Structures are given as C-alpha cells and as structure tokens.
Amino acid sequence: MVGKAFFENLGESLNPVFIKEMRQYFQNRRMVVFMGLLLIVQFIVALFFASAMTFDTDGDEGVAFFLLIIFAGAGLSVLLCSIGAEQRFAEERSDKELNYSMLTTLKPSAVILGKLEGAMVMILCIFSMLLPFLTAAYFMRGLSMASLLVTLYLFPILILYALAGIFAGSFGQKWVTVLFFVGIFNSAFGLVPAAFSIIDDLMDRGSLDSSFWIALLVEYEIALLLGVMLFLLSLAVVSPPKSNRLLPAKAYLFALPFLSLILMLPYYIIYGPADFPPDAFYFIEFAFCFFSAAVLGIIAIFEMPTNSIRVYLKCPLNFIGRVLHFLFSTGFSGSLILAFLILAIPVAMYPFGDLSGDNTSQVCGFLCILVSSLGYVLLSLVLSWRTKLPLPAWLWMIIFEVAGNVLAWIPVAVNSGEMRGIPFPVRIASMLISPTYCFMETIEESVASTPGTAPRGGFFPLTITHHALFCSLAVAGVLFLILLPAIVKAFRMHRRPDTGAVKPPTKEMLGK
Amino acid sequence: MKTEVRNLTRVFGKTVAVNDISFSFEDGNIFGFIGPNGAGKTTTIRIMATLDLATSGDVFYDGVSATLYPEAVRRVVGYMPDSLPGYKDIQVWEYLDFFARSFGLKGAERTRALNDIVEFTNLGELRGKFLYALSKGMKQRVSLARALIHNPKVLIMDEPAAGLDPRARHELRTLLKILADQKKAIFLSSHILSELQDICDGAVIIEQGKLLSAGTLNDLLAQVNGGAPAPTPAQPQPGESADLSASDAAPAAPQPQAVPKGVSIMLKTPRGEAEPVRLKLLEHPLTRSVDLFDDDEVHAVIEGTDAEVSRVVGTVFAAGLTVLSFTRNQMGLEELFMKITQGKVQ
C-alpha cells in the first residue's frame, strides 16, 4: 500500500512534458528499431570478439570492444535524444495553434525541463542497455579503471547535444533544423578525434591521477555553463510573445564573469597559490567576459527598442529597481549597456594584467575583435532604428560583417597575400572592420614578437594593436552616443503603467 | 462569464488584419463569427485564445485582461483549432492525459475529468488509437475533448465543422447545444452558415478586418429584412462594444418583429384553370410574382406585413383553392452574409 501510494505521488509530481516525452520515446517506431538493431549488432560483435580471444595474458580485445560499445551508444544517443528531440520539438512548435506551451498553463521552464529530463533518461536507458556488453568487455581484458571511466567524459557532451537539439527545435523553423544538422555533422569531426585522443591518453596512462579529475572537472564545468546558457536561451524562445523572455538569459550572462571566479577556485586550491598559472586568472576572466558580451551583443541585434505592457507591468516602482529591471528586461538598450559593462571588466584589468608578451598581444587582439563586433551591433541598430532604411538590424549586421571582412583582406591580396609591408594605418583600419583580419594580425604579431622569430620586413608592434583597440573603443563610444537618445527614450517609457483600472485574475483563474 | 473584445486591432507589417473591432457576449449562448476568407477571423480568435497579442485593444474575460494575464485566462478559455497534431507516437488517451496534467489536474480529479470528457465526446473506442490514424471527424472530437478537458467557461472554436460529414456535423451541433445548456459561452467561426443559423444565438460579421454587423440572430435578420431596429447596437461606434447576449436583449424589450420579405404559396387548381388564378393574383397589389407549373399549379410570391399576407392567404382559402405549400420567405444567415459583405480580402 505504502509503495503504491509512493508511486502514485511520484507520478503526480512528475513534469507532464517529461511523461509525454517518455511515452513518445517508447512508442516511437524509429526508437524501437534502432535500439533493437543496436542490441543485435552488439551481440554479434560480442560473439565475434569472444571467438577471437587468444587468452594471452596481455590481450586487449576488451579495449576495442569497449570503445565500440560506448561510441555506438553515444551515436545512438545523439541520433535519438538530440536529433530526435529536435525533430519532435520543432514539429510541435511549427504549428502555433497546436503549441501546448501557449494553450495550457504550463510554464516555459517546465516545457524545456521536461524535454531535457526525457532526453537524459533516454541516454541513461541506452547506456543501461549496453551494461551487459560493457561487463563482457571488462572480462575480455585490457581494460583499466581509467578506461572504464572514459564514459564519464561522454555524458556532459551528450547532454549538451540534447540541449542543443531542444534549443534548435524550440524555433520550430526548418532553416534552424538545417543549421542544427550542419552543426551536428561538423561537430562530429572535432569531437570524435578529441574523444579518441583523450581515450588514447587514458589507455596509455592506465591509472587515475589528479590531472584526470581536473580535466573531468573542467569539462563538467564548461558543460554546465553552456548547458545553462542553452537552457535559458531555449526558455527565451519558448516564452510567450512580448513577455520578458530574455530576463533570465541576460541575468545569467551578466553573472557569468563573476561565476568564473567561483569556478576557478577548485584549481586554485588544487594547484596552490604558487603553482597557479600566472596568466590563467586573467585569461579565464577575459574569456568569460568576451563570451558574455558577445552573446549580449548578438541578442541586442534581434531586440526591439521598447517593451510590451506585460513587461512594464512588472517594473518596480523605485528608481533603482526600475533601472535594474530596464537593464535586464527584453529590449536592445539593456543588452547593449550590459555588454559594455562587461566589456569594461577586461579593459579595466588589461593594464594590470601580469601577461607575457604573446598573451598581451592575443588579449589585446581579442578585445579589439569584441569591441569592433559591438561597434557593428551599434551601427546596425543605429541604421535600423535611427534612420528610415527598412532593413532589420540583424541584416545590417550580416552586411557589415561580410563587407568588412572582404574590404579588410583586399590590401592583403594586393600585397601578394602578406600582411607585412602594408602601411600601419591601413592595417589598423582593417583590424577595426574585420574580426578575421584582426585575429590573423594578432597571430602574426605573436609570431613576430616571439624572440628570435622577427620577420624580415619588421613586425607589427604591440603599441599598434593598442591603437587599434583604442580606436575601436572610440568608434563604439561615438556610435553608442548616437543611439543614446533611443536608449533614454526607452528608459523613460520603461515604467509601470497606471494599473488602477486593471482587474486582477480571480482565484478560479489562478487555479486556487 | 462575460467575454468582451474591446477595440481590437492587429497589424502585420502594413496589413491591418483586424481593425478596431468590439463586441461582447455572455455564457450560455452560441455565437457565430462570420466573414470571407482573409477577413481577420482567425487572427481575432487567436488573440481571444491568448495565442497572439493585439497591436492595440484587448480581450477581457469577466474584466480580466487576456494581454496582461494570459496564463490566468487560459484556465477559463478552451480553444479548438481547425487541426490536430498528427503524432505517430502518442495515443488519444495519452494526449488528453497530457493536457489534463498540463492544466494541473491531479489524481482522481484528472481521471474523472478524462472519463467524463471521453464519454461526452464519445471517444471511448478511440482511446488507444494513435493521433495520426484518426479521421478528420475523429480528430475534431479529440480536439474538442482537449479544449474541454479543464472545464473552461468559454469555448472558442475555429472552423469546427470544416471537413466533417453530415453525421459528424450533426453530432457536433448536438454537443454544442449541450455545452450551451451547461452555461458555457461558445464562440465559433464557420463557413457553413446554414449550420450556424441552426445553432447560433448571435453572430459577428467582419470583412477586411472591420466589424460589419453584430448582434443576436433575430436582430441581424430583422435589420436586413427591414424590421424594427434591434434594441442593441448592431453596428457599434468606434469604442463601443456590440453586446450580442441574447439573454440581455430578451428581457429588456420584446423580441423584435422580424418582418418577412414575403410568403411563397403553391396552389393546386383544377386542370386548365391555372391562368385565370394567376391573373386574379396579379391584380392584388401585394403580389410580386406568379408562375405557372404545368397547367394546374401556381406559384405566387406575396410581400407585406404579417397581417396583410394573412388577408391575401385568407382570400385564397375562401376561393376554395388547394394550398400545396406555404413558405415564409425570411432572409437567412447566408443571404444576410451575402448582402452585407462584398467579398473583399486584404
């Protein structure tokens, strides 16, 4: 009786989307066929390996069989829990009239979480199904504990794939599905060799040392940060139109540079103050700031200048609350200000960064890329919202990026493919308009500044990179000032309307 | 529950899909939403069902704004679109169970709601079928069950009878009448106007996003048939709301006198005497037309008030002629629609 009551309560407390997902997974013909095929193939391969065993003391048939199993499991997980989840969610979202997130009282977070839970349980199911074969692999010899634990590396990657599938599916658009497939296909080229490299390293090592756990921790942390980001972006896409859909994502992006400090703490403790790499702190902080500001800039491109009454209704009445609500609410003004606030962190830290020559150059170059890109965002928004040219900001952005990159590389093409020898002002201008050129120039300079590798035609001094950075900051500043009236106007509008006449929902409507 | 659409406007780019329309209705009645293709019906319905947001104006349910509180409004509104997902991996019962859970129904309450709705929509035999395997009529029943699973007070339906065979349409009509008897407000768009006329208490007619006419069915028909003006404004001024509620209109004033356009009488005469009867009828000032069929049948159209027509018919009976049929030629919803719309699309 107690057991029955427990399971009944458990069933009631489960997310409805999760229940629906599980029902759909297990009633999907493709799922049943693929899982059946996997089992049959595994069984045949297991028989093959077993028959080929030589019973030598140093046999390693187990290793090959083990790798085969986990990669088959990972492949099936990507196919069913990432691509499958994307397909199903895209189908559900493509017809707006059948979109249950808009027809029911389900919260968008429940929808995404239910999808994620479903995918995670399916990944576990697939690997549970493989457990007998993994055990067989262990008895075939050649496997160390380290190689068995390689599966721990796989799970965060598979969960990220599933989240990417959910994110792509949340758009309900075919072109996003195509992009997602391209991404999956391309990522396989990078991830599979990387995975093999890690496994090879583990196999050679044979035992677990601290570097194994640190690498695992790094992977889990990065997966967690990216996973939360994908979750919040999916949430933003699924949220009702004109709601404050970007608030969680913006708050998270703004918090990310500060979260990075917490994430660095374990390494600081493991390495100790003496052995902690001197540039690591600055680099990690810089990387997080770069990522946050860049994503905020991209978000700003797709946003409107003002908000809907739904958002204004939740605006605090006091000034500080109103400012914070304005910054983190949907609307490009908040995104831009947050992006520049985050950008200010590495810029302010830059003069104090204890960096080696090469690192200084790279950090400066990447800062330059970020500022230039934000400059493009500003320019696109200025043209879209401050002029009467009828193109959306994101299209302006694409035009500038393409045109800038083409223009920047023309002098290089004219100069026989060499950056050296082009006048410095042209090189600085090229750095301002083209992120790709800026990146290559940074690498060029890193090589040039390495002792003993000075090129014949003289090298690009670090001060010039600084000039490029300051120029891009100045340009971005001017563009920001042009957009300032629109931002001020948006802030003036961002206040709670007079709600005296608004009738609140009844208890029945609130489900009480 | 009073549903009030107030100054609703929806703009897509340069197209004004819905242009400042206002009307309202209350529970216990069925209201038709009529307009040519592209008139803005689905856009209006989507906004009413919280699937879309108005550019300006709002929809209120008992005074609660659908724009500001969409989640709250969804608890009292059921929306039935004209389609159903064709999932290959989910059964009818599971689909309904999912929606019941999504509305927060738990345990015995959910089981009861599911059983009731399956019985009401006669889905018992379809419980274990997959959605993709259902016919159009079955899908419409599942869609209705889905819209009603949380027992909403207002049911909004977009073309519920589209693609249904006569039997399924009859079943749908019956279900709607039962729901209206349960004091639910039903608002449905349809192109099958004869169906609407049979079940609707009122109608809203729009074209090119603008409200052309709105009111109880009697009011609307009375207007176009030349009767007394309806007690409620059928064509509201901007900012005003046309109240369609039959329940409101009826006690306030006597039912408006729907003046007939006329009557059609089919008479049987002795063979060869049809022509003298035709000539006699044509002498009467109220006779609009007289046609002969064979040489012993006369079809006459007589126009006038009820009293005038009665006098003419009395004369016919007094003359000893056999009356084969007697039909009141009142304008129907279809004629009304054709008369007040111009078939323009945006």
Interface residues (C-beta under 8 A of the other chain):
Chain A: E8 E12 P16 V17 I19 K20 R23 Q24 Y25 Q27 N28 R29 E91 E92 D95 K96 E97 L98 N99 Y100 M102 L103 T104 T105 L106 P240 P241 K242 S308 I309 R310 L313 V502 K503 P504 P505 T506 E508 M509 L510 G511
Chain B: R46 A49 T50 L51 D52 L53 F60 Y61 D62 G63 V64 S65 T67 L68 Y69 P70 E71 A72 V73 R74 R75 V76 Y79 P81 D82 S83 L84 P85 Y87 K88 D89 I90 Q91 E94 D97 F98 F99 R101 S102 F103 G104 K106 G107 F130 D158
